[in-house]
């Protein structure tokens, strides 16, 4: 929190977003101190780095930065995220006891991840569509919403088709995404949703909210109203009932994910530091 005391001519800060200011987040003293300090001393930051256009707007609104002091540099994904083989998918399903066909959710059980609404959307999907072979698998650690999530599942008419998985090895993620029928990731607030483009890179179509879709347009994923269980359920139904639509979204999504490279990210970040270096040179510092 004392970045503003640094003996530096320029300070560049990667902030990702302003999700920590969300009222639903639990109180953590150090986080609160940092947020308070950043609001007061944001003018000491020469440039803030945001992971997406949404994150840029979030930073400007939350911390008070003006537009000229926030630059969007998208994150990227590891090249290991590619479609897994049938054998790798079979091994993964056996390892974690996963059903044959499932929608996938990936997030901690906290309010901003929208897990409760996503599970209710799956219930609605099951009531609306005759797809009894379809399950929902959610991967993520237990947290603030876990107790309420347990109650929803326990009273659900389709509780035998809802599966909670805690920890999944990093090395298994590509196979997990590849095994899923679609990723369901309607996050309330996210500076850059890595699971979205990781799944897309594995050839899996994604159902996303605009807050978790960094520069992703309708058609590259199924973009839905983050607060509408009906719209999330309708997107599930559209993919389940239209194989051609699912194939097109998967193809466009994979092409989009290929544009998020660490080389591009690094080059953009280097350009920012070079611009400040040039300013110092021109001013004789």
C-alpha positions in Angstrom: 0.0 0.0 0.0 3.0 2.4 0.2 3.7 2.3 -3.5 3.3 6.1 -3.6 6.5 6.5 -1.5 8.6 4.6 -4.1 11.7 6.7 -5.3 10.7 6.3 -8.9 10.0 8.7 -11.7 7.3 6.5 -13.2 5.1 3.8 -11.6 3.3 1.2 -13.7 0.7 -0.9 -11.8 -1.2 -4.0 -13.1 -4.6 -3.8 -11.4 -6.6 -6.3 -13.5 -9.9 -4.7 -12.3 -11.7 -3.3 -9.3 -13.5 -6.4 -8.3 -12.0 -6.2 -4.8 -14.3 -3.2 -4.2 -17.4 -5.3 -4.8 -19.7 -5.2 -1.8 -20.1 -9.0 -1.8 -16.5 -9.6 -1.2 -15.5 -10.5 2.4 -13.7 -7.9 4.5 -9.9 -8.4 4.5 -7.9 -5.7 6.3 -4.9 -5.6 4.0 -7.1 -5.6 0.9 -9.2 -2.7 2.3 -6.0 -0.8 3.2 -4.7 -1.2 -0.3 -8.0 -0.2 -1.9 -8.2 2.9 0.3 -4.6 3.9 -0.5 -5.1 3.4 -4.2 -8.1 5.6 -4.3 -6.2 8.4 -2.5 -2.9 8.1 -4.4 -3.9 6.8 -7.8 -2.5 10.0 -9.4 1.0 8.7 -8.4 0.5 5.8 -10.8 1.8 6.8 -14.2 -0.1 4.0 -16.0 -2.5 1.3 -14.8 -2.7 -2.0 -16.8 -6.1 -3.5 -17.2 -6.7 -7.0 -18.5 -9.7 -6.1 -20.7 -11.9 -3.2 -21.7 -14.4 -4.1 -19.0 -11.5 -4.1 -16.4 -10.5 -0.6 -17.7 -13.9 0.8 -17.1 -14.0 -0.9 -13.7 -10.6 0.7 -12.7 -11.7 4.1 -13.8 -15.0 3.9 -11.9 -13.7 2.2 -8.8 -10.4 4.0 -8.2 -10.8 7.3 -10.0 -8.2 6.9 -12.8 -8.8 9.0 -15.9 -8.9 7.2 -19.3 -5.5 8.3 -20.4 -3.9 6.6 -17.4 -5.3 3.1 -18.1 -4.1 0.8 -20.9 -5.7 -2.4 -21.8 -3.3 -5.3 -22.2 -5.1 -8.7 -22.4 -3.8 -11.7 -20.6 -2.9 -14.8 -22.5 -3.1 -18.5 -22.1 -0.5 -21.3 -21.9 0.0 -23.1 -25.3 -0.8 -26.4 -23.5 -4.5 -25.6 -23.7 -5.4 -27.5 -26.9 -8.1 -30.2 -27.5 -7.3 -33.4 -25.6 -7.4 -36.8 -27.1 -10.2 -39.3 -26.5 -7.9 -41.4 -24.4 -7.0 -38.3 -22.2 -10.6 -37.4 -21.8 -11.5 -41.0 -20.8 -8.7 -41.1 -18.2 -9.8 -37.7 -16.8 -13.4 -38.9 -16.4 -12.3 -42.0 -14.6 -9.9 -40.1 -12.3 -12.6 -37.6 -11.1 -15.7 -39.8 -11.5 -17.2 -37.5 -14.1 -20.4 -38.2 -16.1 -20.3 -38.8 -19.9 -21.9 -35.5 -20.9 -21.9 -32.4 -18.9 -21.8 -28.6 -18.7 -18.8 -27.3 -16.8 -18.5 -24.5 -14.3 -15.1 -23.4 -12.9 -15.1 -20.9 -10.0 -14.8 -20.6 -6.3 -18.1 -20.6 -4.3 -18.2 -16.9 -3.8 -21.0 -14.4 -4.8 -19.1 -12.7 -7.6 -18.6 -16.0 -9.4 -22.4 -16.4 -9.7 -22.3 -20.1 -8.9 -25.8 -20.2 -7.2 -27.5 -18.7 -10.2 -25.7 -21.0 -12.6 -26.8 -24.1 -10.7 -30.4 -22.8 -10.7 -30.1 -22.1 -14.4 -29.1 -25.7 -15.0 -32.2 -26.8 -13.0 -34.3 -24.6 -15.3 -32.6 -26.1 -18.4 -33.5 -29.6 -17.2 -37.1 -28.5 -16.7 -37.3 -26.9 -20.1 -35.5 -29.5 -22.3 -35.7 -33.2 -22.5 -32.0 -33.8 -22.1 -31.8 -36.4 -19.3 -28.3 -37.4 -20.3 -26.9 -33.9 -19.6 -25.2 -33.3 -16.2 -23.6 -30.2 -14.6 -20.1 -30.4 -13.1 -18.7 -27.6 -11.0 -15.0 -27.4 -10.2 -13.9 -24.9 -7.5 -13.0 -24.6 -3.9 -15.6 -24.2 -1.1 -16.1 -20.7 0.3 -18.8 -18.2 1.3 -21.6 -19.6 -0.9 -20.9 -23.3 -0.2 -23.5 -23.8 2.5 -26.3 -22.3 0.4 -25.1 -24.2 -2.7 -25.3 -27.5 -0.7 -28.9 -26.6 0.2 -29.9 -25.8 -3.4 -28.4 -29.1 -4.6 -29.9 -31.2 -1.8 -33.5 -29.9 -2.6 -33.0 -30.0 -6.4 -35.1 -32.4 -8.4 -32.0 -33.1 -10.5 -29.5 -33.4 -7.7 -28.2 -36.7 -9.1 -27.1 -34.8 -12.2 -25.2 -32.0 -10.3 -21.6 -32.8 -9.3 -19.2 -30.7 -7.2 -15.5 -31.3 -7.7 -13.0 -29.5 -5.5 -9.5 -29.4 -6.7 -8.4 -30.5 -10.1 -4.7 -30.7 -11.0 -3.4 -28.0 -13.3 -2.1 -30.7 -15.7 -5.7 -32.0 -16.1 -7.4 -28.7 -17.0 -7.0 -29.0 -20.8 -8.6 -32.5 -20.7 -11.4 -31.2 -18.4 -12.3 -28.4 -20.7 -12.1 -30.7 -23.7 -14.4 -33.2 -22.0 -17.1 -30.6 -21.3 -20.0 -30.1 -23.6 -19.8 -26.4 -22.9 -18.3 -24.1 -20.3 -20.9 -22.1 -18.3 -19.1 -19.0 -16.9 -21.5 -16.1 -16.2 -19.3 -14.2 -13.8 -20.6 -11.1 -12.2 -17.3 -9.2 -12.1 -14.1 -10.4 -13.6 -11.1 -8.4 -14.9 -10.1 -11.2 -17.3 -11.8 -14.6 -17.2 -9.0 -17.1 -18.0 -11.2 -20.2 -17.9 -13.3 -18.7 -20.8 -10.4 -18.5 -23.3 -8.8 -21.7 -21.9 -11.9 -23.6 -22.7 -12.3 -21.9 -26.1 -8.7 -22.8 -26.9 -9.6 -26.5 -26.2 -12.4 -26.3 -28.7 -15.2 -26.1 -26.1 -17.9 -23.5 -26.6 -18.5 -21.1 -23.8 -21.5 -19.4 -22.2 -20.3 -16.2 -20.8 -21.4 -12.9 -19.4 -20.0 -9.7 -20.9 -18.1 -9.1 -17.6 -16.1 -12.4 -18.1 -15.6 -12.0 -21.8 -12.5 -9.9 -22.6 -13.2 -8.5 -26.1 -15.2 -11.6 -27.0 -18.2 -11.0 -29.2 -21.5 -12.8 -29.6 -20.9 -15.8 -31.9 -17.4 -16.4 -30.5 -19.2 -17.4 -27.3 -22.8 -17.4 -26.1 -23.0 -14.1 -24.3 -25.9 -13.9 -21.8 -27.4 -11.5 -19.2 -25.4 -12.3 -16.1 -28.5 -11.9 -13.8 -30.9 -14.0 -15.9 -31.2 -17.6 -15.1 -33.6 -18.0 -18.0 -31.1 -16.6 -20.4 -28.3 -18.8 -19.2 -30.7 -21.8 -19.4 -31.7 -20.8 -22.9 -28.1 -20.7 -24.0 -27.6 -24.2 -22.6 -30.6 -25.3 -24.6 -29.5 -23.6 -27.8 -26.2 -25.5 -27.7 -27.8 -28.8 -26.7 -30.4 -28.7 -29.4 -28.4 -27.3 -32.3 -25.2 -29.3 -33.1 -24.4 -26.9 -36.0 -24.6 -23.9 -33.7 -22.4 -25.6 -31.1 -19.8 -26.4 -33.8 -19.7 -22.9 -35.2 -19.4 -21.3 -31.7 -16.6 -23.8 -30.9 -14.8 -23.0 -34.1 -15.0 -19.2 -33.7 -14.1 -19.4 -30.1 -11.0 -21.4 -30.7 -9.9 -18.9 -33.4 -10.5 -16.0 -31.0 -8.5 -17.7 -28.2 -5.5 -18.1 -30.5 -5.2 -14.3 -30.5 -4.4 -14.2 -26.8 -0.7 -14.9 -26.8 2.0 -14.0 -24.3 4.1 -12.6 -27.0 1.5 -10.0 -27.8 1.0 -9.3 -24.1 4.7 -8.9 -23.5 5.2 -6.6 -26.5 2.5 -4.3 -25.4 3.9 -4.1 -21.9 7.4 -3.5 -23.1 6.0 -0.7 -25.3 4.6 1.1 -22.2 8.0 1.0 -20.4 9.8 2.1 -23.5 7.4 5.1 -23.8 8.4 6.2 -20.3 12.0 5.6 -21.0 11.7 7.8 -24.1 10.1 10.6 -22.0 13.0 10.4 -19.5 15.5 10.6 -22.3 13.8 13.6 -23.9 13.6 15.4 -20.6 17.3 14.7 -19.9 16.6 12.5 -16.8 
